[in-house]
Amino acid sequence: MAGGRVGKDGIHGATFSSIELDETAPATAVQIGSPITQKLAMDFLLLAARRGLLKCSTDNGAGGLSSSVGELAGISGGAVVELERVP
């Protein structure tokens, strides 16, 4: 796993992305990303892909860590997740 911190917005982040924003919308529903971390992660992924070091990749998105791990485990033949190491 590479990139920024995993959000704690859960289902609220997914539902928030589908609502019309107005003055009653919760301001803290979606985690704000780090542009510097995103740039470093993208540079890493592009370099690793060019060198043939990637078999597959995905983002955590609205489905969260369990969804992305499930997607990649199905493609790569399994996964071991050490949750204490997830930022």
All heavy atoms as a GROMACS GRO file, in nm:
protein
  605
    1MET      N    1   0.084  -0.116   0.000
    1MET     CA    2   0.000   0.000   0.000
    1MET      C    3   0.089   0.123   0.000
    1MET      O    4   0.189   0.128   0.071
    1MET     CB    5  -0.088  -0.002   0.125
    1MET     CG    6  -0.188   0.106   0.128
    1MET     SD    7  -0.297   0.080   0.268
    1MET     CE    8  -0.360   0.242   0.282
    2ALA      N    9   0.053   0.219  -0.082
    2ALA     CA   10   0.130   0.343  -0.092
    2ALA      C   11   0.033   0.460  -0.100
    2ALA      O   12  -0.079   0.445  -0.146
    2ALA     CB   13   0.217   0.341  -0.217
    3GLY      N   14   0.077   0.574  -0.052
    3GLY     CA   15  -0.006   0.694  -0.063
    3GLY      C   16  -0.036   0.756   0.071
    3GLY      O   17   0.037   0.738   0.168
    4GLY      N   18  -0.146   0.827   0.076
    4GLY     CA   19  -0.184   0.902   0.195
    4GLY      C   20  -0.254   0.816   0.299
    4GLY      O   21  -0.268   0.694   0.284
    5ARG      N   22  -0.300   0.881   0.400
    5ARG     CA   23  -0.369   0.814   0.509
    5ARG      C   24  -0.506   0.763   0.464
    5ARG      O   25  -0.572   0.825   0.382
    5ARG     CB   26  -0.388   0.908   0.627
    5ARG     CG   27  -0.256   0.952   0.686
    5ARG     CD   28  -0.280   1.027   0.817
    5ARG     NE   29  -0.156   1.044   0.888
    5ARG     CZ   30  -0.097   0.950   0.961
    5ARG    NH1   31  -0.151   0.832   0.973
    5ARG    NH2   32   0.016   0.972   1.022
    6VAL      N   33  -0.545   0.651   0.522
    6VAL     CA   34  -0.678   0.597   0.496
    6VAL      C   35  -0.777   0.682   0.572
    6VAL      O   36  -0.756   0.714   0.690
    6VAL     CB   37  -0.685   0.450   0.542
    6VAL    CG1   38  -0.825   0.396   0.530
    6VAL    CG2   39  -0.590   0.365   0.460
    7GLY      N   40  -0.887   0.720   0.506
    7GLY     CA   41  -0.987   0.806   0.569
    7GLY      C   42  -1.071   0.733   0.671
    7GLY      O   43  -1.076   0.610   0.676
    8LYS      N   44  -1.138   0.810   0.753
    8LYS     CA   45  -1.227   0.754   0.854
    8LYS      C   46  -1.370   0.797   0.826
    8LYS      O   47  -1.455   0.793   0.913
    8LYS     CB   48  -1.183   0.799   0.992
    8LYS     CG   49  -1.048   0.742   1.031
    8LYS     CD   50  -1.013   0.782   1.172
    8LYS     CE   51  -0.891   0.706   1.216
    8LYS     NZ   52  -0.771   0.777   1.217
    9ASP      N   53  -1.396   0.838   0.702
    9ASP     CA   54  -1.529   0.889   0.669
    9ASP      C   55  -1.629   0.777   0.644
    9ASP      O   56  -1.748   0.796   0.657
    9ASP     CB   57  -1.524   0.985   0.550
    9ASP     CG   58  -1.438   0.935   0.434
    9ASP    OD1   59  -1.372   0.831   0.450
    9ASP    OD2   60  -1.438   1.000   0.331
   10GLY      N   61  -1.582   0.657   0.609
   10GLY     CA   62  -1.671   0.543   0.592
   10GLY      C   63  -1.784   0.569   0.496
   10GLY      O   64  -1.769   0.638   0.396
   11ILE      N   65  -1.900   0.516   0.527
   11ILE     CA   66  -2.016   0.526   0.439
   11ILE      C   67  -2.057   0.671   0.418
   11ILE      O   68  -2.113   0.706   0.315
   11ILE     CB   69  -2.133   0.440   0.491
   11ILE    CG1   70  -2.243   0.428   0.385
   11ILE    CG2   71  -2.189   0.496   0.620
   11ILE    CD1   72  -2.204   0.351   0.261
   12HIS      N   73  -2.028   0.757   0.514
   12HIS     CA   74  -2.067   0.898   0.500
   12HIS      C   75  -1.993   0.966   0.385
   12HIS      O   76  -2.047   1.052   0.318
   12HIS     CB   77  -2.046   0.972   0.631
   12HIS     CG   78  -2.126   0.914   0.743
   12HIS    ND1   79  -2.263   0.917   0.745
   12HIS    CD2   80  -2.088   0.846   0.853
   12HIS    CE1   81  -2.307   0.856   0.853
   12HIS    NE2   82  -2.202   0.812   0.920
   13GLY      N   83  -1.868   0.926   0.361
   13GLY     CA   84  -1.794   0.982   0.248
   13GLY      C   85  -1.854   0.940   0.116
   13GLY      O   86  -1.864   1.018   0.022
   14ALA      N   87  -1.898   0.814   0.108
   14ALA     CA   88  -1.960   0.765  -0.016
   14ALA      C   89  -2.094   0.832  -0.041
   14ALA      O   90  -2.124   0.873  -0.153
   14ALA     CB   91  -1.978   0.613  -0.009
   15THR      N   92  -2.175   0.846   0.062
   15THR     CA   93  -2.306   0.910   0.043
   15THR      C   94  -2.289   1.060   0.019
   15THR      O   95  -2.362   1.119  -0.058
   15THR     CB   96  -2.400   0.886   0.163
   15THR    OG1   97  -2.335   0.929   0.283
   15THR    CG2   98  -2.436   0.741   0.174
   16PHE      N   99  -2.190   1.120   0.084
   16PHE     CA  100  -2.166   1.263   0.068
   16PHE      C  101  -2.136   1.297  -0.078
   16PHE      O  102  -2.180   1.399  -0.130
   16PHE     CB  103  -2.049   1.307   0.157
   16PHE     CG  104  -2.012   1.453   0.142
   16PHE    CD1  105  -2.084   1.550   0.208
   16PHE    CD2  106  -1.905   1.490   0.063
   16PHE    CE1  107  -2.050   1.684   0.196
   16PHE    CE2  108  -1.871   1.623   0.049
   16PHE     CZ  109  -1.943   1.721   0.116
   17SER      N  110  -2.061   1.209  -0.146
   17SER     CA  111  -2.023   1.236  -0.284
   17SER      C  112  -2.143   1.232  -0.379
   17SER      O  113  -2.131   1.273  -0.494
   17SER     CB  114  -1.916   1.138  -0.330
   17SER     OG  115  -1.968   1.006  -0.333
   18SER      N  116  -2.257   1.184  -0.331
   18SER     CA  117  -2.375   1.171  -0.417
   18SER      C  118  -2.485   1.274  -0.386
   18SER      O  119  -2.589   1.273  -0.451
   18SER     CB  120  -2.437   1.031  -0.401
   18SER     OG  121  -2.342   0.935  -0.438
   19ILE      N  122  -2.463   1.360  -0.288
   19ILE     CA  123  -2.569   1.455  -0.251
   19ILE      C  124  -2.544   1.592  -0.313
   19ILE      O  125  -2.431   1.624  -0.351
   19ILE     CB  126  -2.584   1.470  -0.098
   19ILE    CG1  127  -2.457   1.530  -0.036
   19ILE    CG2  128  -2.620   1.338  -0.034
   19ILE    CD1  129  -2.472   1.567   0.111
   20GLU      N  130  -2.649   1.669  -0.323
   20GLU     CA  131  -2.637   1.807  -0.367
   20GLU      C  132  -2.591   1.891  -0.249
   20GLU      O  133  -2.648   1.881  -0.140
   20GLU     CB  134  -2.771   1.859  -0.418
   20GLU     CG  135  -2.765   1.997  -0.476
   20GLU     CD  136  -2.897   2.041  -0.536
   20GLU    OE1  137  -2.974   1.955  -0.582
   20GLU    OE2  138  -2.923   2.162  -0.537
   21LEU      N  139  -2.487   1.971  -0.269
   21LEU     CA  140  -2.433   2.050  -0.159
   21LEU      C  141  -2.517   2.175  -0.135
   21LEU      O  142  -2.557   2.243  -0.228
   21LEU     CB  143  -2.289   2.091  -0.188
   21LEU     CG  144  -2.189   1.977  -0.200
   21LEU    CD1  145  -2.051   2.031  -0.232
   21LEU    CD2  146  -2.187   1.894  -0.073
   22ASP      N  147  -2.543   2.201  -0.008
   22ASP     CA  148  -2.609   2.324   0.034
   22ASP      C  149  -2.558   2.357   0.174
   22ASP      O  150  -2.464   2.295   0.223
   22ASP     CB  151  -2.762   2.310   0.030
   22ASP     CG  152  -2.816   2.202   0.122
   22ASP    OD1  153  -2.745   2.162   0.217
   22ASP    OD2  154  -2.929   2.158   0.101
   23GLU      N  155  -2.619   2.456   0.239
   23GLU     CA  156  -2.570   2.500   0.370
   23GLU      C  157  -2.586   2.396   0.480
   23GLU      O  158  -2.525   2.406   0.586
   23GLU     CB  159  -2.638   2.631   0.412
   23GLU     CG  160  -2.788   2.623   0.432
   23GLU     CD  161  -2.868   2.634   0.302
   23GLU    OE1  162  -2.810   2.668   0.198
   23GLU    OE2  163  -2.988   2.608   0.307
   24THR      N  164  -2.665   2.292   0.458
   24THR     CA  165  -2.683   2.188   0.560
   24THR      C  166  -2.588   2.069   0.541
   24THR      O  167  -2.587   1.979   0.624
   24THR     CB  168  -2.828   2.135   0.560
   24THR    OG1  169  -2.855   2.071   0.435
   24THR    CG2  170  -2.927   2.248   0.584
   25ALA      N  171  -2.511   2.068   0.434
   25ALA     CA  172  -2.420   1.956   0.407
   25ALA      C  173  -2.310   1.953   0.513
   25ALA      O  174  -2.256   2.057   0.549
   25ALA     CB  175  -2.360   1.969   0.268
   26PRO      N  176  -2.276   1.834   0.564
   26PRO     CA  177  -2.170   1.825   0.666
   26PRO      C  178  -2.034   1.862   0.607
   26PRO      O  179  -1.996   1.812   0.502
   26PRO     CB  180  -2.174   1.679   0.709
   26PRO     CG  181  -2.238   1.606   0.595
   26PRO     CD  182  -2.332   1.704   0.528
   27ALA      N  183  -1.963   1.949   0.676
   27ALA     CA  184  -1.833   1.996   0.626
   27ALA      C  185  -1.722   1.894   0.643
   27ALA      O  186  -1.620   1.902   0.577
   27ALA     CB  187  -1.796   2.125   0.698
   28THR      N  188  -1.741   1.797   0.732
   28THR     CA  189  -1.633   1.702   0.762
   28THR      C  190  -1.660   1.563   0.708
   28THR      O  191  -1.599   1.467   0.752
   28THR     CB  192  -1.613   1.693   0.914
   28THR    OG1  193  -1.737   1.649   0.973
   28THR    CG2  194  -1.573   1.826   0.974
   29ALA      N  195  -1.748   1.550   0.612
   29ALA     CA  196  -1.786   1.416   0.564
   29ALA      C  197  -1.678   1.350   0.480
   29ALA      O  198  -1.670   1.229   0.476
   29ALA     CB  199  -1.915   1.425   0.484
   30VAL      N  200  -1.595   1.426   0.414
   30VAL     CA  201  -1.495   1.368   0.325
   30VAL      C  202  -1.356   1.415   0.366
   30VAL      O  203  -1.334   1.532   0.391
   30VAL     CB  204  -1.523   1.408   0.178
   30VAL    CG1  205  -1.415   1.357   0.086
   30VAL    CG2  206  -1.658   1.355   0.135
   31GLN      N  207  -1.264   1.320   0.371
   31GLN     CA  208  -1.126   1.351   0.406
   31GLN      C  209  -1.062   1.432   0.294
   31GLN      O  210  -1.080   1.402   0.176
   31GLN     CB  211  -1.050   1.222   0.429
   31GLN     CG  212  -0.906   1.241   0.469
   31GLN     CD  213  -0.835   1.109   0.488
   31GLN    OE1  214  -0.893   1.004   0.467
   31GLN    NE2  215  -0.711   1.114   0.526
   32ILE      N  216  -0.985   1.532   0.330
   32ILE     CA  217  -0.913   1.613   0.232
   32ILE      C  218  -0.776   1.548   0.207
   32ILE      O  219  -0.703   1.518   0.301
   32ILE     CB  220  -0.893   1.758   0.285
   32ILE    CG1  221  -1.028   1.821   0.318
   32ILE    CG2  222  -0.816   1.840   0.182
   32ILE    CD1  223  -1.125   1.830   0.203
   33GLY      N  224  -0.745   1.526   0.081
   33GLY     CA  225  -0.620   1.461   0.046
   33GLY      C  226  -0.500   1.553   0.056
   33GLY      O  227  -0.514   1.674   0.072
   34SER      N  228  -0.383   1.496   0.047
   34SER     CA  229  -0.257   1.570   0.049
   34SER      C  230  -0.201   1.573  -0.092
   34SER      O  231  -0.158   1.470  -0.144
   34SER     CB  232  -0.158   1.501   0.143
   34SER     OG  233  -0.028   1.550   0.120
   35PRO      N  234  -0.201   1.690  -0.157
   35PRO     CA  235  -0.152   1.697  -0.295
   35PRO      C  236  -0.006   1.654  -0.309
   35PRO      O  237   0.030   1.594  -0.410
   35PRO     CB  238  -0.168   1.844  -0.334
   35PRO     CG  239  -0.233   1.913  -0.221
   35PRO     CD  240  -0.247   1.818  -0.108
   36ILE      N  241   0.077   1.679  -0.209
   36ILE     CA  242   0.217   1.639  -0.217
   36ILE      C  243   0.228   1.486  -0.214
   36ILE      O  244   0.299   1.425  -0.295
   36ILE     CB  245   0.299   1.703  -0.104
   36ILE    CG1  246   0.303   1.855  -0.125
   36ILE    CG2  247   0.440   1.644  -0.096
   36ILE    CD1  248   0.361   1.934  -0.011
   37THR      N  249   0.155   1.424  -0.122
   37THR     CA  250   0.155   1.278  -0.113
   37THR      C  251   0.099   1.216  -0.240
   37THR      O  252   0.152   1.117  -0.290
   37THR     CB  253   0.074   1.231   0.009
   37THR    OG1  254   0.131   1.290   0.127
   37THR    CG2  255   0.074   1.080   0.023
   38GLN      N  256  -0.007   1.276  -0.294
   38GLN     CA  257  -0.067   1.224  -0.418
   38GLN      C  258   0.032   1.231  -0.533
   38GLN      O  259   0.041   1.136  -0.613
   38GLN     CB  260  -0.195   1.302  -0.451
   38GLN     CG  261  -0.307   1.272  -0.354
   38GLN     CD  262  -0.427   1.364  -0.374
   38GLN    OE1  263  -0.422   1.463  -0.447
   38GLN    NE2  264  -0.536   1.332  -0.307
   39LYS      N  265   0.108   1.338  -0.543
   39LYS     CA  266   0.207   1.353  -0.649
   39LYS      C  267   0.318   1.249  -0.634
   39LYS      O  268   0.359   1.185  -0.732
   39LYS     CB  269   0.266   1.495  -0.646
   39LYS     CG  270   0.385   1.518  -0.737
   39LYS     CD  271   0.349   1.522  -0.882
   39LYS     CE  272   0.464   1.574  -0.965
   39LYS     NZ  273   0.520   1.479  -1.057
   40LEU      N  274   0.367   1.230  -0.512
   40LEU     CA  275   0.472   1.130  -0.489
   40LEU      C  276   0.422   0.989  -0.520
   40LEU      O  277   0.495   0.909  -0.580
   40LEU     CB  278   0.521   1.139  -0.344
   40LEU     CG  279   0.597   1.265  -0.307
   40LEU    CD1  280   0.622   1.270  -0.156
   40LEU    CD2  281   0.728   1.274  -0.383
   41ALA      N  282   0.299   0.959  -0.480
   41ALA     CA  283   0.242   0.827  -0.508
   41ALA      C  284   0.227   0.805  -0.659
   41ALA      O  285   0.257   0.697  -0.710
   41ALA     CB  286   0.108   0.810  -0.438
   42MET      N  287   0.182   0.907  -0.731
   42MET     CA  288   0.166   0.895  -0.876
   42MET      C  289   0.301   0.875  -0.944
   42MET      O  290   0.315   0.791  -1.033
   42MET     CB  291   0.095   1.018  -0.932
   42MET     CG  292   0.071   1.010  -1.082
   42MET     SD  293  -0.026   0.867  -1.134
   42MET     CE  294  -0.182   0.905  -1.062
   43ASP      N  295   0.401   0.951  -0.901
   43ASP     CA  296   0.535   0.933  -0.958
   43ASP      C  297   0.587   0.792  -0.934
   43ASP      O  298   0.644   0.728  -1.023
   43ASP     CB  299   0.634   1.034  -0.897
   43ASP     CG  300   0.607   1.177  -0.941
   43ASP    OD1  301   0.528   1.198  -1.037
   43ASP    OD2  302   0.663   1.270  -0.879
   44PHE      N  303   0.566   0.741  -0.813
   44PHE     CA  304   0.606   0.605  -0.778
   44PHE      C  305   0.535   0.503  -0.866
   44PHE      O  306   0.598   0.412  -0.921
   44PHE     CB  307   0.577   0.579  -0.630
   44PHE     CG  308   0.574   0.433  -0.594
   44PHE    CD1  309   0.691   0.362  -0.579
   44PHE    CD2  310   0.454   0.368  -0.576
   44PHE    CE1  311   0.688   0.227  -0.546
   44PHE    CE2  312   0.450   0.233  -0.543
   44PHE     CZ  313   0.567   0.163  -0.528
   45LEU      N  314   0.404   0.516  -0.880
   45LEU     CA  315   0.327   0.420  -0.960
   45LEU      C  316   0.369   0.422  -1.107
   45LEU      O  317   0.380   0.316  -1.170
   45LEU     CB  318   0.177   0.449  -0.947
   45LEU     CG  319   0.116   0.412  -0.812
   45LEU    CD1  320  -0.025   0.468  -0.801
   45LEU    CD2  321   0.115   0.262  -0.794
   46LEU      N  322   0.392   0.539  -1.162
   46LEU     CA  323   0.434   0.548  -1.302
   46LEU      C  324   0.570   0.483  -1.323
   46LEU      O  325   0.590   0.408  -1.419
   46LEU     CB  326   0.437   0.694  -1.347
   46LEU     CG  327   0.301   0.762  -1.362
   46LEU    CD1  328   0.317   0.911  -1.387
   46LEU    CD2  329   0.220   0.697  -1.472
   47LEU      N  330   0.663   0.509  -1.233
   47LEU     CA  331   0.797   0.449  -1.244
   47LEU      C  332   0.789   0.297  -1.228
   47LEU      O  333   0.850   0.222  -1.306
   47LEU     CB  334   0.890   0.509  -1.138
   47LEU     CG  335   1.034   0.461  -1.139
   47LEU    CD1  336   1.102   0.491  -1.272
   47LEU    CD2  337   1.110   0.523  -1.024
   48ALA      N  338   0.715   0.250  -1.128
   48ALA     CA  339   0.702   0.106  -1.107
   48ALA      C  340   0.635   0.038  -1.227
   48ALA      O  341   0.676  -0.071  -1.267
   48ALA     CB  342   0.621   0.080  -0.980
   49ALA      N  343   0.536   0.104  -1.287
   49ALA     CA  344   0.469   0.048  -1.405
   49ALA      C  345   0.565   0.040  -1.524
   49ALA      O  346   0.570  -0.061  -1.594
   49ALA     CB  347   0.347   0.130  -1.441
   50ARG      N  348   0.643   0.145  -1.545
   50ARG     CA  349   0.741   0.146  -1.655
   50ARG      C  350   0.845   0.035  -1.640
   50ARG      O  351   0.894  -0.019  -1.739
   50ARG     CB  352   0.811   0.282  -1.662
   50ARG     CG  353   0.727   0.390  -1.723
   50ARG     CD  354   0.809   0.516  -1.747
   50ARG     NE  355   0.718   0.629  -1.753
   50ARG     CZ  356   0.717   0.731  -1.666
   50ARG    NH1  357   0.805   0.737  -1.569
   50ARG    NH2  358   0.630   0.828  -1.678
   51ARG      N  359   0.877   0.002  -1.515
   51ARG     CA  360   0.977  -0.102  -1.489
   51ARG      C  361   0.916  -0.241  -1.482
   51ARG      O  362   0.987  -0.338  -1.455
   51ARG     CB  363   1.050  -0.071  -1.360
   51ARG     CG  364   1.137   0.054  -1.371
   51ARG     CD  365   1.213   0.079  -1.244
   51ARG     NE  366   1.297   0.197  -1.259
   51ARG     CZ  367   1.376   0.243  -1.164
   51ARG    NH1  368   1.382   0.182  -1.047
   51ARG    NH2  369   1.448   0.350  -1.185
   52GLY      N  370   0.785  -0.250  -1.504
   52GLY     CA  371   0.718  -0.380  -1.502
   52GLY      C  372   0.702  -0.440  -1.364
   52GLY      O  373   0.691  -0.562  -1.350
   53LEU      N  374   0.702  -0.356  -1.262
   53LEU     CA  375   0.695  -0.404  -1.124
   53LEU      C  376   0.552  -0.417  -1.070
   53LEU      O  377   0.533  -0.466  -0.960
   53LEU     CB  378   0.775  -0.310  -1.033
   53LEU     CG  379   0.923  -0.296  -1.068
   53LEU    CD1  380   0.989  -0.189  -0.983
   53LEU    CD2  381   0.993  -0.430  -1.053
   54LEU      N  382   0.454  -0.371  -1.146
   54LEU     CA  383   0.315  -0.377  -1.102
   54LEU      C  384   0.238  -0.485  -1.176
   54LEU      O  385   0.250  -0.498  -1.297
   54LEU     CB  386   0.243  -0.244  -1.126
   54LEU     CG  387   0.293  -0.122  -1.050
   54LEU    CD1  388   0.213   0.000  -1.090
   54LEU    CD2  389   0.287  -0.144  -0.901
   55LYS      N  390   0.160  -0.560  -1.101
   55LYS     CA  391   0.069  -0.656  -1.163
   55LYS      C  392  -0.070  -0.592  -1.173
   55LYS      O  393  -0.141  -0.612  -1.269
   55LYS     CB  394   0.063  -0.784  -1.080
   55LYS     CG  395  -0.022  -0.893  -1.140
   55LYS     CD  396  -0.010  -1.022  -1.064
   55LYS     CE  397  -0.090  -1.131  -1.132
   55LYS     NZ  398  -0.072  -1.260  -1.065
   56CYS      N  399  -0.107  -0.515  -1.071
   56CYS     CA  400  -0.235  -0.447  -1.069
   56CYS      C  401  -0.232  -0.338  -0.963
   56CYS      O  402  -0.146  -0.339  -0.876
   56CYS     CB  403  -0.349  -0.546  -1.042
   56CYS     SG  404  -0.321  -0.651  -0.899
   57SER      N  405  -0.325  -0.244  -0.970
   57SER     CA  406  -0.337  -0.140  -0.868
   57SER      C  407  -0.479  -0.088  -0.867
   57SER      O  408  -0.555  -0.105  -0.962
   57SER     CB  409  -0.238  -0.026  -0.895
   57SER     OG  410  -0.274   0.044  -1.011
   58THR      N  411  -0.515  -0.025  -0.758
   58THR     CA  412  -0.647   0.036  -0.743
   58THR      C  413  -0.637   0.143  -0.634
   58THR      O  414  -0.533   0.155  -0.569
   58THR     CB  415  -0.755  -0.069  -0.708
   58THR    OG1  416  -0.884  -0.009  -0.713
   58THR    CG2  417  -0.733  -0.128  -0.570
   59ASP      N  418  -0.743   0.219  -0.614
   59ASP     CA  419  -0.745   0.314  -0.504
   59ASP      C  420  -0.850   0.270  -0.403
   59ASP      O  421  -0.934   0.185  -0.432
   59ASP     CB  422  -0.769   0.456  -0.552
   59ASP     CG  423  -0.909   0.479  -0.604
   59ASP    OD1  424  -0.984   0.381  -0.623
   59ASP    OD2  425  -0.946   0.594  -0.626
   60ASN      N  426  -0.842   0.326  -0.284
   60ASN     CA  427  -0.937   0.288  -0.180
   60ASN      C  428  -1.077   0.340  -0.211
   60ASN      O  429  -1.174   0.273  -0.183
   60ASN     CB  430  -0.891   0.336  -0.044
   60ASN     CG  431  -0.775   0.253   0.008
   60ASN    OD1  432  -0.759   0.137  -0.028
   60ASN    ND2  433  -0.694   0.312   0.092
   61GLY      N  434  -1.089   0.457  -0.269
   61GLY     CA  435  -1.219   0.509  -0.311
   61GLY      C  436  -1.327   0.500  -0.205
   61GLY      O  437  -1.299   0.483  -0.087
   62ALA      N  438  -1.450   0.507  -0.247
   62ALA     CA  439  -1.564   0.505  -0.155
   62ALA      C  440  -1.582   0.369  -0.091
   62ALA      O  441  -1.639   0.358   0.017
   62ALA     CB  442  -1.692   0.546  -0.227
   63GLY      N  443  -1.533   0.263  -0.155
   63GLY     CA  444  -1.546   0.129  -0.099
   63GLY      C  445  -1.451   0.101   0.014
   63GLY      O  446  -1.465   0.003   0.086
   64GLY      N  447  -1.350   0.186   0.030
   64GLY     CA  448  -1.257   0.173   0.140
   64GLY      C  449  -1.152   0.065   0.120
   64GLY      O  450  -1.142   0.001   0.016
   65LEU      N  451  -1.074   0.046   0.224
   65LEU     CA  452  -0.963  -0.048   0.222
   65LEU      C  453  -1.009  -0.190   0.195
   65LEU      O  454  -0.949  -0.263   0.116
   65LEU     CB  455  -0.888  -0.040   0.355
   65LEU     CG  456  -0.763  -0.126   0.370
   65LEU    CD1  457  -0.660  -0.089   0.265
   65LEU    CD2  458  -0.707  -0.110   0.509
   66SER      N  459  -1.119  -0.232   0.258
   66SER     CA  460  -1.164  -0.370   0.238
   66SER      C  461  -1.204  -0.395   0.093
   66SER      O  462  -1.178  -0.503   0.038
   66SER     CB  463  -1.280  -0.404   0.332
   66SER     OG  464  -1.389  -0.318   0.308
   67SER      N  465  -1.262  -0.296   0.029
   67SER     CA  466  -1.302  -0.311  -0.110
   67SER      C  467  -1.180  -0.320  -0.202
   67SER      O  468  -1.172  -0.408  -0.288
   67SER     CB  469  -1.390  -0.193  -0.152
   67SER     OG  470  -1.424  -0.202  -0.288
   68SER      N  471  -1.083  -0.231  -0.182
   68SER     CA  472  -0.966  -0.233  -0.269
   68SER      C  473  -0.882  -0.358  -0.247
   68SER      O  474  -0.830  -0.416  -0.341
   68SER     CB  475  -0.882  -0.107  -0.252
   68SER     OG  476  -0.838  -0.091  -0.120
   69VAL      N  477  -0.868  -0.403  -0.122
   69VAL     CA  478  -0.794  -0.526  -0.095
   69VAL      C  479  -0.867  -0.644  -0.160
   69VAL      O  480  -0.804  -0.732  -0.220
   69VAL     CB  481  -0.776  -0.549   0.056
   69VAL    CG1  482  -0.724  -0.690   0.085
   69VAL    CG2  483  -0.681  -0.446   0.114
   70GLY      N  484  -0.998  -0.647  -0.149
   70GLY     CA  485  -1.076  -0.755  -0.210
   70GLY      C  486  -1.058  -0.760  -0.361
   70GLY      O  487  -1.042  -0.867  -0.420
   71GLU      N  488  -1.059  -0.642  -0.425
   71GLU     CA  489  -1.041  -0.637  -0.571
   71GLU      C  490  -0.904  -0.693  -0.610
   71GLU      O  491  -0.892  -0.774  -0.701
   71GLU     CB  492  -1.049  -0.492  -0.620
   71GLU     CG  493  -1.187  -0.431  -0.615
   71GLU     CD  494  -1.185  -0.283  -0.650
   71GLU    OE1  495  -1.080  -0.232  -0.699
   71GLU    OE2  496  -1.287  -0.216  -0.628
   72LEU      N  497  -0.800  -0.647  -0.542
   72LEU     CA  498  -0.665  -0.688  -0.579
   72LEU      C  499  -0.634  -0.831  -0.538
   72LEU      O  500  -0.560  -0.900  -0.608
   72LEU     CB  501  -0.563  -0.592  -0.518
   72LEU     CG  502  -0.568  -0.449  -0.573
   72LEU    CD1  503  -0.460  -0.364  -0.508
   72LEU    CD2  504  -0.553  -0.446  -0.723
   73ALA      N  505  -0.690  -0.877  -0.427
   73ALA     CA  506  -0.665  -1.015  -0.384
   73ALA      C  507  -0.722  -1.113  -0.486
   73ALA      O  508  -0.661  -1.218  -0.512
   73ALA     CB  509  -0.727  -1.040  -0.247
   74GLY      N  510  -0.835  -1.079  -0.546
   74GLY     CA  511  -0.893  -1.165  -0.648
   74GLY      C  512  -0.807  -1.174  -0.773
   74GLY      O  513  -0.798  -1.279  -0.837
   75ILE      N  514  -0.739  -1.067  -0.806
   75ILE     CA  515  -0.654  -1.062  -0.925
   75ILE      C  516  -0.517  -1.124  -0.898
   75ILE      O  517  -0.463  -1.197  -0.981
   75ILE     CB  518  -0.635  -0.916  -0.973
   75ILE    CG1  519  -0.769  -0.858  -1.019
   75ILE    CG2  520  -0.531  -0.907  -1.083
   75ILE    CD1  521  -0.764  -0.708  -1.042
   76SER      N  522  -0.464  -1.098  -0.780
   76SER     CA  523  -0.325  -1.137  -0.752
   76SER      C  524  -0.310  -1.271  -0.682
   76SER      O  525  -0.199  -1.317  -0.660
   76SER     CB  526  -0.258  -1.028  -0.667
   76SER     OG  527  -0.322  -1.021  -0.540
   77GLY      N  528  -0.420  -1.332  -0.643
   77GLY     CA  529  -0.411  -1.463  -0.580
   77GLY      C  530  -0.411  -1.461  -0.429
   77GLY      O  531  -0.380  -1.561  -0.365
   78GLY      N  532  -0.444  -1.348  -0.369
   78GLY     CA  533  -0.453  -1.342  -0.223
   78GLY      C  534  -0.388  -1.218  -0.167
   78GLY      O  535  -0.322  -1.144  -0.238
   79ALA      N  536  -0.408  -1.197  -0.038
   79ALA     CA  537  -0.352  -1.080   0.028
   79ALA      C  538  -0.336  -1.106   0.176
   79ALA      O  539  -0.415  -1.179   0.236
   79ALA     CB  540  -0.441  -0.959   0.007
   80VAL      N  541  -0.235  -1.046   0.233
   80VAL     CA  542  -0.217  -1.040   0.378
   80VAL      C  543  -0.219  -0.892   0.413
   80VAL      O  544  -0.143  -0.814   0.357
   80VAL     CB  545  -0.082  -1.103   0.421
   80VAL    CG1  546  -0.058  -1.082   0.568
   80VAL    CG2  547  -0.079  -1.251   0.385
   81VAL      N  548  -0.308  -0.855   0.503
   81VAL     CA  549  -0.320  -0.714   0.542
   81VAL      C  550  -0.279  -0.700   0.687
   81VAL      O  551  -0.336  -0.764   0.775
   81VAL     CB  552  -0.465  -0.663   0.525
   81VAL    CG1  553  -0.476  -0.517   0.564
   81VAL    CG2  554  -0.511  -0.684   0.381
   82GLU      N  555  -0.180  -0.619   0.712
   82GLU     CA  556  -0.135  -0.590   0.848
   82GLU      C  557  -0.193  -0.454   0.886
   82GLU      O  558  -0.134  -0.350   0.862
   82GLU     CB  559   0.017  -0.589   0.853
   82GLU     CG  560   0.078  -0.724   0.817
   82GLU     CD  561   0.229  -0.722   0.808
   82GLU    OE1  562   0.292  -0.621   0.846
   82GLU    OE2  563   0.285  -0.823   0.762
   83LEU      N  564  -0.313  -0.458   0.943
   83LEU     CA  565  -0.388  -0.335   0.971
   83LEU      C  566  -0.313  -0.236   1.058
   83LEU      O  567  -0.329  -0.115   1.043
   83LEU     CB  568  -0.524  -0.368   1.033
   83LEU     CG  569  -0.622  -0.436   0.939
   83LEU    CD1  570  -0.749  -0.475   1.014
   83LEU    CD2  571  -0.655  -0.348   0.819
   84GLU      N  572  -0.229  -0.285   1.148
   84GLU     CA  573  -0.154  -0.195   1.236
   84GLU      C  574  -0.054  -0.110   1.158
   84GLU      O  575  -0.007  -0.008   1.207
   84GLU     CB  576  -0.083  -0.272   1.348
   84GLU     CG  577   0.029  -0.364   1.302
   84GLU     CD  578  -0.018  -0.500   1.252
   84GLU    OE1  579  -0.140  -0.529   1.252
   84GLU    OE2  580   0.067  -0.579   1.208
   85ARG      N  581  -0.023  -0.148   1.034
   85ARG     CA  582   0.071  -0.072   0.951
   85ARG      C  583   0.002   0.021   0.852
   85ARG      O  584   0.068   0.096   0.780
   85ARG     CB  585   0.162  -0.169   0.876
   85ARG     CG  586   0.247  -0.252   0.974
   85ARG     CD  587   0.342  -0.342   0.905
   85ARG     NE  588   0.442  -0.258   0.836
   85ARG     CZ  589   0.534  -0.308   0.756
   85ARG    NH1  590   0.541  -0.437   0.734
   85ARG    NH2  591   0.621  -0.228   0.696
   86VAL      N  592  -0.130   0.019   0.848
   86VAL     CA  593  -0.205   0.106   0.756
   86VAL      C  594  -0.210   0.247   0.814
   86VAL      O  595  -0.253   0.265   0.926
   86VAL     CB  596  -0.350   0.052   0.736
   86VAL    CG1  597  -0.430   0.148   0.651
   86VAL    CG2  598  -0.346  -0.086   0.672
   87PRO      N  599  -0.161   0.346   0.738
   87PRO     CA  600  -0.161   0.483   0.791
   87PRO      C  601  -0.300   0.542   0.801
   87PRO      O  602  -0.384   0.517   0.718
   87PRO     CB  603  -0.074   0.560   0.690
   87PRO     CG  604  -0.082   0.481   0.564
   87PRO     CD  605  -0.106   0.339   0.603
   0.00000   0.00000   0.00000
